[in-house]
């Protein structure tokens, strides 16, 4: 069972969302040595919304984490393939 609240299902937004300025010290994604904290992030990608809508609300958070893991694994593999030897 996750220690976090389930990810809320929301419709995709077409409104642009301004990221906090670096000067304010507020960052929506914080990366520490052992954890990534995501604060008030809206994702307006239809494919992401559609995928998460198909998953039970109680399992959406872990599904999002798995999607990030798969995506990062793929990005790392692509970088390795195109890295000059």
N, C-alpha and C positions, 0 to 999 in steps of 0.2 A: 504494500500500500504506500502511496506517495505521501510525503510530508507536506506537499504543496496542494493548494486548492486546484480543482479541475479547471482546465482551460475553457473559457466561456465561448460558445459558438456565436459568431457574429457575422453579419453580412459584409461583403467586401465594400470598402469605401472607395469612391473615386476622388474624394477630396484630398489634396496634398497635405501632408503633415510635416510641419517644420521641425527639424531636429533641434534640441536645445543647443545653444551656442557653447563653444568650448570655454568662453570667458566666464559663463555662469557656473561652471563646475558641475553642471548636471549632465549626465550621460545616460541614455536609455539602455545601453548595453555596457555593463561593467565586467571586466575580466580580472579575476584575481589568480593567484597561483594554483588554486584548486577548484574554482567555481566560476560559472558565468551567471550573472544576475541580469535579468531582462525586466525593465520597468516600463509600463505603459507604452508598449509597442503595438502598432496596428499594422497588419499585413494586408495589403489590398491586391493580392495576387489571386485571381479567380481559381486557379488550379489548387492552391493551398487551401483556400476556403472550402472548395468542393471536397477535397480529400478529407479534411477534418470534420466536415458535416456528416460524412458517411460513417464516422466512428462514434461510439457511445460517449456521451459527455464525460463519464468517469475515466475513460481511457484516452482522452484527447491529449492530455499533457505528455504521457509517455509516448504516444504516437508522434507528437511534435519532436520530442527528444530523439526518437529513432530516426525520424526524417532528417534531422540535423546531422546525426551521426553518419547516415548513408550519404548525404550530400557532401559532407566534409571528406569522407573516405574517397569519394569519386573525384573531388577537386584535387586532393593530394595525389591521386593516381595520375590524373591528367597532367599536373605539373611535372611529375616525375618523367612521364613519357616525352614531354616537350622540352625538358631541360637539356641544354647542350652537353655533350659528353666530352 
